[in-house]
Amino acid sequence: MITVAKRLQGTQEYYFSRKLREIDQLNAEGKAVINLGIGSPDLPPHASVIEALNTQAHRPDTHAYQGYKGIPALRKAIADWYLRFYNVTLQPDTEVLPLIGSKEGIMHICMTYLQEGDEALVPNPGYPTYRSAVELSGARVVDYDLTEAHHWLPDLDALGRSDLSKVKLMWVNYPHMPTGARADTAFFEKLVAFGKQHNILICHDNPYSFILNDQPQSLLAVPGAKDVVLELNSLSKSSNMAGWRVGMLVGKEEYITEVLRFKSNMDSGMFQPVQAAAVKALELGKDWYDALNTIYAGRRKKVMELLDVLGCQYDPQQVGLFVWAKIPAGYADGYAVSDEVLQKAFVFITPGGIFGTNGNGYIRVSLCKDEKVFEEAISRIKKAKQQ
């Protein structure tokens, strides 16, 4: 019998992949489940982005293999976007690497820098892909705790007193998913200093900085950050282009070149019309993000109303594409709340435990549904609680 590789033996199927099968079964039974779990924007990209895709796709010369580093226009658009919104200067030809979605970049970074015997710091709670990518690289995951009491920020002083001799990189993500916590400039400065002191590559995953956040920030804005920081970003959330798979990795030329060595063995470039459309998305002004956030602000109010019905507690100042909430007393964990709401009201809410043990007492609700859908979900939950 042929067995799977050792690297896969400790890696489970992604939670949402498994849960969607259960939801599909309920839908097949006529339950019409309202899925408030996954952060896949339901709104379209700007019309000019779609027009650019159509125009470029109709050209006869845009269908060949593309370069591994993306077209020059896309690299320049990314650099211009970083300067305009984050006040970060990047060299388009050497410090920018377009990606087929930023999720692939997480794997590329881990495979470039990690191997057996290495360790990587991963947030608990945090995006599950950080953990799985580290494990697939053969390295060891070292959890660092994020707690509500510490505003969902790592205690860098405590981390500094631990044994970091085998740690090569650290995954961070602010605005934070799933908690919606923000990090200020003072924390970012301390984080960069931490990376330099301990010779750790700080990998900042930054896809939520424009969603319900008045001041988008990049870790690379900290002076000297390029020495120890790689930053991932994405058009999935801020430009409603999740299915288009357009991301980016930015940082020091040396790091970009090293990651490209791995990436160039994994794909054959991004479809050129998608790259041209991404340029249009990156050229959009503040009014695009303001209009998007007006919609999300209305949805967030509905989500908080839903959470009030459930008896949850939450920080109304959190940002990003989700709302994170502490479960009411009487439930063992967020899984129990999620399962009860799914089975009784046919509404799916993500249990916080999928993001790590520190999320066990929480649930997460996505903002990626119309306000009327949230109203229906609220109605269903109210009826279920009366039964």
N, C-alpha and C positions, 0 to 999 in steps of 0.2 A: 504494500500500500504506500502511495506517495504522500508524504506528510508536508504540511506547510512549513515555511522557513521559520527558524527560531525567532526572528524579528517580529513575526505576526502572532506568536503564541500567546503573548500577553496583551494583545491589542483587540479590543472588542469592536463589533460593528457600531457605527455612530448611532447614538440614542435616537435621534430623529428618524433615521432610516428604519429602525425597528418600530417606533411608535406610529409612523405613517401607515404601516401595514395594519395595525389595530384600527386606526381611524378609517382606512379604506374598507375594512370589514364592516364597521358600524354604518358607513355610508351605503354599502351594498345592502344593508338591512333597512335602509330608508331613514336613517337617523339624521342626516344632513348636519354633520358635526361642524361647528364653528371653530376653526383652528386659529387660536391666538398665540401660537407657540413660536413660529419661525419668523425671523426678521427679514423677510423678502419683500421689498417695497412693491406695493400694488399700483402705484402711480407710474405713468409713462415718463420717459426722458423728455427733455425739451424738444419741440418740433424740429428745430434746426439740426439737432443731433440725428434724428431719424432721417431727415432729408439728406444729410451728408452721407449717411450709410447707403441710402438708395442711389444717390448720384454716383458714388464711387463704385458700388457693386455693379452698375450698368456699364462701367468702362471695361474694355477688353484687356487692359493691361494691369489689372489689380488682383489677379487670382493666383499668382505664382507664390512659391515659398518666399517668406520674408526673412529679413535679417534677425538674428537673435536679440539684438539690442533695440529693436523697434525703429520706425522711421524717424528721421531727424526732426520732422515737424512735431511729432508726439513728444519726443524728449524735450524739445524747446518749450512746448506748451506746459509740460509738467514743471519745468524750471520756472517759467513765468508765473504759474499758479502758486508755487511755493513762495516766490518773492512777494506777490501781490497780497496773499492772505496770511502768510506765516512770517513774513519778513526774513526769509531764509534764502541765501544766495547759493545756487547750485550750478555747476558746469554741466550743460546738457549732454555733452559727448562723453563725459567720464564719471559723473556722479549721479546719473539717473539710469535706471533699468526698468523699462516697462515689463509688466508681468501678465500672464493669462489668469488674472485674479490674484489678489494678495494672499489667498489661502495657499496657493502653490509656493509663494515666497517663504512661508513659514517652514515648509518642508525643505526648500532649497537651502535656507540658512542652516538648518539643523544638519543636513547631509554634507554641507560644505565644511562645517567647523566641529562637528561632534563625532565621536566614535566610542567604542567600548573603553571603559575606564574614565571617561569624562563625566561631568555632572552639569546639569542646567537647572537654574532656578525658575520655577513655574508658579504662578499665582493660584491660590486656593481661597475663594473661588476664582475661576478664570475660564477663558475659551478652551474647550476640551482639545482642540487641535494642537495647542502648544504641547500638551502632555503626550499625545499620540505621536507627534512628529519627533519629539525627543526620544521616545521609546523605539521608534522605527529606526532611528539612527544608531541604536546600540548603546546610547548613553543612559545615564541614570537620572531620573527625575528627582529633584529636591524641592518639595513644597515650601513656599513661604506664605505665612498666614496673612490674610486680609480680613479685618473684622469691622463691624459697624462702630465699635467703640473707638477705633483708630481711623475712622472716616474712610475705610476701605483703601488705605494707603499702607505700603509695607513699612515695618519698623526697621529702617536701615541701620540704626545703631545696634539693635539686637542681632540683625543678620551679620553685621561686621564682626561681632564677637564669636560667631560660629566658625567652623572649619570650612573655609572656601577654597582650599588648596586645589581641589579638582574641578571647581566650577569654571566653565569657559564662557558661558553666556547666561543672560537673564531675560526672561520675557516679561514685558510690562505693556500696559494698555490703558491709556487715559485720553479722553473720557472712557471710563472703565465699563466693560461688558462682563458680567451682567448687571452690576450694581448701579450704573449711572453716575458714579462718583467722578468728580473733577480733580485734577491736580493743578496746583498753582506754580508760578515761576520759581518760588523758593524751593519747592519740593523737587522740581526738575533740575535745578542747580545742584541740589544735594545728591540726586540720583547720578548725575554725570560725574560728580566728585567720587561717589562710591565706586563707579565703574573704573575710574582711573586708579584709585587707591588699591583695588583688588585685582586689577588687570582682567576685568570681565567685560565682554561685549554686551552692551545694553541694546536689546532688540525691542523697539517700540512699535506696536501695532496701533495705527491711528485712523481707523475708518469712520469713527463717529464724531469727529471734531466739529462738523457743521450742523449736526442735528440737535435742535433746541439748545444750542450753546452759543452765547453771545460773543465769545472770544475764542475762536479756533486757535489752537496752539500746536506747535511742533517742538519736539524735544531737541531738534537740531538748532533751534533758535538760541539755545544756551551757548555762550562763548566756549569754544574748545570742544564742543560735543562731538564733532566729526571724528575725533580721535578714538572714541569708544562707543559710538552710536550708529546703528542702522535703523532706518524707519521705513515701515510699510504703510502704504495708503491705498485707497480704493475709490472707484467711482460707483461701486455697488449701492451704497446707501445714499450718499450726498447727491448723486445724479440719477437715481432710479434706474441703474444699469446692472443689477445683480446678475442677470442671465447673460450679459454681454461678456463678462469675465475680463474686466480691465482693472489692473492694479499697477502698483509701482513700488520699487525699492529705491531708496535714495540714501546717500551717504558718501563717505570717503572713497576715492577712486580705487584704492587698494582693495577695499572690501567688495566693491561692486565687481571688480575684475575677478576676484576669487569666486564669488557666487555665480558669475557668468560661466565659469569653467564647468560647474555642475549643471546649470540650467541648459547650456548648449547641447548637452547630451540627453536632454529630456523632452524637448519639443523642437518644432521647426518654424517658430515665429508665429505671430498673431496675424489674423486675416487683415489685410491692408485697409479695406473699407471700415472695419471696426476701429482701427487706429485713427483714421481720418475723422470718424464720428467722435471719438474720444477727444480729439483736439477741440472740436466745437464745444463739447461739454465743459472742458477746462477753461474755455474762453468766456463762459457765462459770468455775469456780474453778481454782485451781492443781492440784487433784486430776485434772482432765481432762488437763492437759499432762503431769503425772507419769506417768499411766497410759500415755499415748501414747509417752512417752520410754522407758518400760520395754520396750515392744515394739521400738522402734527400736534400743535398746542391744543386745538379743539379735540383731537382724539385723546390726548393725554387726560383731559378733564373727564372724558367718558370712562377711561380706564380706571381712574381714581374713584369714580362713582361705583364701578364694578367691584373694586377692592373694598370699598366701604361696605357694600352689601355682604361681602365675604367675611368682614370683620378683621381685615388685615391692617397693618400699620406700614407707612411708607414715608419717605422724604420727598416732599413736593418740589424740592429744588433740584432733583436729579435730572440728568440730561441724557441724550442719546435716543435710540430707537425703541427702547423698552422701558417698562416701569418695574422696579424691583420692590418686593414687599415682604414683610415678616408675617408669617402665618398666624392665625388666631390660636389661642390656648385650646387644648383638647385634641389636637392632631399630633401624631407621632412625628411627621415631617412633611415637607412639601409634596412628596410623592403621594401621600395620603390625601392631601387636599386636591391635587391634580386628578387622581383617580376618581374621587368622589364626584367632582364637578363634571368629569367626562362621562361617567356612567349615569348620573342622575339628570344632568342638564345638557349633555352632549355638546359641551364646550371644552376645548383643550387648552390648558394653561401649563406652561413649562415648570416642572419642579426644579427648585434651585439646586438640589443635590447633584444634578448632572454636571454642574460646574465645579464640584469639589465638596468635600465634607463640610466646609464652612458655609455652604449654601443650603444645608439640609433643612434649616428652619425658615426657608424663604420660597417664594414663587416668582416667576417672571412673566410679564404680559407684553406682547408685541404691539406696536402702534400701527402695524401694516394692514389695517382694515378700515373701511368707511365708518363714519360715526353711526350710521343706521345699523351696521352689523354689531357694533358694540351695544347699541340700545337693545337689539334682539338678544344678545348674550346676557345682558343684565336682566331682561324679562325672564329668560329661561332659568337663570340662577335663583331669582326671587321665587318663581313657582316651585322649583325643586326644594327650596328651603321650607316652603309651606307644607310640603307633603309629609 
